[in-house]
Amino acid sequence: MKQFLILAAALTLAGCASNGDSSQTASADDVGTADEVMAGEKKYYCSSEHVVGTNFKRRRCRTKQQIEEEREVAERELSSMQRSGMTAPVDN
């Protein structure tokens, strides 16, 4: 039983340390609603996100700085698309 608990704890920490890629981003406001995990000197904010095309959720952990950087990149890309006149395809 002890081995199972140690394995579960190790997998949880490994999942929080992963650097997954996702199209969804969280804003700084969302940080407060996520689980907080300490790994060494860094504080990670973990949340469950839906994987596109499945019914599965994936746990994603990031630092506040990573969340802010992803939000800024998404805002710049959206602004760039809006300035260039890009629109979504329309099905007729």
Backbone as numpy.savetxt, mean C-alpha at the origin, in Angstrom:
# Nx Ny Nz CAx CAy CAz Cx Cy Cz
3.54 -26.16 19.13 2.73 -24.96 19.13 3.59 -23.70 19.13
4.70 -23.73 19.90 5.59 -22.58 19.93 6.17 -22.30 18.55
6.53 -23.38 17.84 7.12 -23.21 16.51 6.13 -22.55 15.57
4.86 -22.91 15.69 3.83 -22.31 14.84 3.72 -20.81 15.11
3.72 -20.42 16.38 3.61 -19.00 16.73 4.83 -18.22 16.24
6.01 -18.81 16.36 7.22 -18.14 15.88 7.17 -17.98 14.37
6.73 -19.04 13.68 6.62 -18.98 12.22 5.60 -17.92 11.80
4.46 -17.87 12.49 3.43 -16.87 12.15 3.94 -15.46 12.37
4.68 -15.23 13.45 5.23 -13.91 13.72 6.26 -13.53 12.66
7.11 -14.48 12.26 8.12 -14.21 11.24 7.48 -13.88 9.90
6.45 -14.61 9.53 5.77 -14.34 8.25 5.08 -12.98 8.27
4.51 -12.61 9.41 3.86 -11.30 9.51 4.88 -10.19 9.32
6.02 -10.29 9.98 7.06 -9.27 9.82 7.62 -9.26 8.41
7.78 -10.42 7.80 8.29 -10.48 6.43 7.29 -9.84 5.47
6.00 -10.03 5.70 4.98 -9.42 4.86 5.00 -7.91 4.96
5.25 -7.40 6.14 5.31 -5.95 6.33 6.56 -5.35 5.72
7.60 -6.13 5.58 8.85 -5.63 5.02 8.86 -5.73 3.49
7.87 -6.40 2.90 7.87 -6.57 1.46 7.62 -5.24 0.77
8.08 -5.15 -0.46 7.94 -3.94 -1.24 7.05 -4.24 -2.45
5.76 -4.41 -2.21 4.83 -4.75 -3.28 4.52 -3.57 -4.16
3.99 -3.85 -5.33 3.61 -2.80 -6.27 2.10 -2.84 -6.44
1.46 -1.72 -6.29 0.01 -1.67 -6.40 -0.40 -0.36 -7.02
-1.52 -0.37 -7.69 -2.00 0.87 -8.30 -2.76 1.71 -7.30
-3.12 1.14 -6.16 -3.85 1.88 -5.16 -2.87 2.58 -4.23
-3.22 3.80 -3.80 -2.38 4.51 -2.86 -3.24 4.99 -1.71
-2.61 5.20 -0.59 -3.30 5.72 0.58 -2.83 7.15 0.80
-3.72 7.99 1.26 -3.34 9.36 1.55 -2.83 9.44 2.98
-2.30 10.58 3.35 -1.80 10.76 4.71 -2.93 10.61 5.72
-4.15 10.95 5.32 -5.29 10.80 6.21 -5.58 9.33 6.50
-5.33 8.45 5.53 -5.58 7.02 5.70 -4.57 6.37 6.64
-3.44 7.02 6.85 -2.38 6.43 7.67 -2.90 6.14 9.08
-3.70 7.03 9.63 -4.19 6.85 10.99 -5.12 5.67 11.15
-5.76 5.20 10.08 -6.69 4.10 10.18 -6.03 2.74 9.98
-4.77 2.73 9.55 -4.07 1.47 9.29 -3.43 0.94 10.56
-3.10 -0.35 10.54 -2.37 -0.95 11.65 -0.96 -0.39 11.66
-0.44 -0.10 12.85 0.91 0.40 12.97 1.82 -0.73 13.44
2.95 -0.88 12.75 3.90 -1.94 13.08 5.29 -1.32 13.18
6.00 -1.66 14.23 7.38 -1.18 14.39 8.33 -2.28 13.92
9.26 -1.93 13.06 10.29 -2.87 12.60 11.62 -2.15 12.74
12.33 -2.45 13.81 13.59 -1.75 14.07 13.27 -0.31 14.45
13.88 0.62 13.76 13.67 2.04 14.02 12.51 2.63 13.22
12.01 1.88 12.24 10.98 2.42 11.34 9.59 2.01 11.79
8.63 2.90 11.54 7.23 2.65 11.84 6.51 2.44 10.51
5.86 1.29 10.39 5.13 0.96 9.17 3.64 1.02 9.43
2.89 1.44 8.43 1.44 1.48 8.48 0.93 0.42 7.51
0.21 -0.56 8.03 -0.23 -1.70 7.22 -1.73 -1.62 6.99
-2.14 -1.98 5.78 -3.56 -2.03 5.46 -3.81 -3.18 4.49
-5.05 -3.63 4.43 -5.43 -4.68 3.49 -5.96 -4.02 2.23
-5.47 -4.45 1.10 -5.90 -3.90 -0.18 -6.37 -5.03 -1.08
-7.41 -4.79 -1.84 -7.92 -5.80 -2.77 -6.96 -5.96 -3.94
-6.74 -7.19 -4.34 -5.92 -7.48 -5.51 -6.85 -7.45 -6.72
-6.53 -6.65 -7.71 -7.38 -6.48 -8.88 -7.54 -7.82 -9.60
-8.77 -8.18 -9.91 -9.05 -9.40 -10.66 -9.26 -10.62 -9.79
-9.22 -10.44 -8.47 -9.43 -11.57 -7.56 -10.32 -11.13 -6.41
-10.70 -12.08 -5.58 -11.43 -11.76 -4.36 -10.50 -11.74 -3.15
-9.21 -11.78 -3.41 -8.23 -11.82 -2.33 -7.83 -10.42 -1.90
-7.41 -10.33 -0.65 -6.84 -9.10 -0.14 -5.36 -9.35 0.13
-4.57 -8.29 0.04 -3.14 -8.38 0.31 -2.80 -7.35 1.37
-2.00 -7.75 2.34 -1.57 -6.84 3.39 -0.35 -6.07 2.87
-0.44 -4.76 2.92 0.64 -3.92 2.41 1.09 -2.96 3.50
2.37 -2.95 3.77 2.93 -2.11 4.83 3.94 -1.13 4.22
3.78 0.14 4.59 4.66 1.19 4.09 4.92 2.21 5.18
6.01 2.94 5.04 6.28 4.03 5.97 5.45 5.24 5.55
5.32 6.20 6.45 4.56 7.42 6.12 5.19 8.14 4.93
6.53 8.13 4.87 7.23 8.78 3.76 6.89 8.09 2.44
6.85 6.75 2.41 6.50 6.03 1.19 5.08 6.36 0.75
4.17 6.45 1.70 2.77 6.77 1.39 2.68 8.16 0.76
3.37 9.12 1.36 3.36 10.49 0.84 3.97 10.56 -0.56
5.10 9.86 -0.77 5.74 9.87 -2.09 4.83 9.28 -3.15
4.16 8.16 -2.84 3.24 7.55 -3.80 2.06 8.47 -4.11
1.56 9.16 -3.09 0.45 10.09 -3.30 0.88 11.24 -4.21
2.09 11.78 -3.98 2.58 12.88 -4.80 2.78 12.44 -6.26
3.32 11.26 -6.47 3.52 10.73 -7.83 2.17 10.57 -8.52
1.18 10.03 -7.81 -0.15 9.84 -8.40 -0.78 11.18 -8.76
-0.61 12.18 -7.90 -1.16 13.50 -8.20 -0.49 14.12 -9.42
0.84 13.97 -9.53 1.55 14.51 -10.70 1.11 13.82 -11.98
0.96 12.49 -11.94 0.53 11.76 -13.13 -0.89 12.16 -13.54
-1.77 12.29 -12.57 -3.14 12.69 -12.87 -3.18 14.09 -13.47
-2.42 14.98 -12.88 -2.36 16.36 -13.38 -1.81 16.39 -14.80
-0.79 15.59 -15.07 -0.19 15.53 -16.40 -1.20 15.01 -17.43
-1.94 13.98 -17.04 -2.94 13.43 -17.95 -4.05 14.43 -18.23
-4.46 15.16 -17.20 -5.53 16.14 -17.38 -5.08 17.29 -18.26
-3.81 17.72 -18.12 -3.29 18.81 -18.94 -3.16 18.40 -20.40
-2.82 17.12 -20.65 -2.61 16.67 -22.02 -3.93 16.30 -22.71
-5.02 16.32 -21.98 -6.32 16.03 -22.58 -6.61 14.56 -22.71
-5.87 13.71 -22.02 -6.13 12.27 -22.08 -7.48 11.97 -21.43
-8.22 11.09 -22.07 -9.50 10.69 -21.51 -9.61 9.17 -21.56
-10.50 8.64 -20.79 -10.72 7.20 -20.77 -11.47 6.80 -22.05
-11.22 5.60 -22.56 -11.97 5.15 -23.75 -13.45 5.01 -23.44
-14.26 5.33 -24.42 -15.72 5.25 -24.27 -16.23 4.08 -25.12
-16.96 3.16 -24.48 -17.55 2.03 -25.21 -18.88 2.48 -25.79
-19.08 2.21 -27.07 -20.34 2.56 -27.73 -21.21 1.36 -27.91
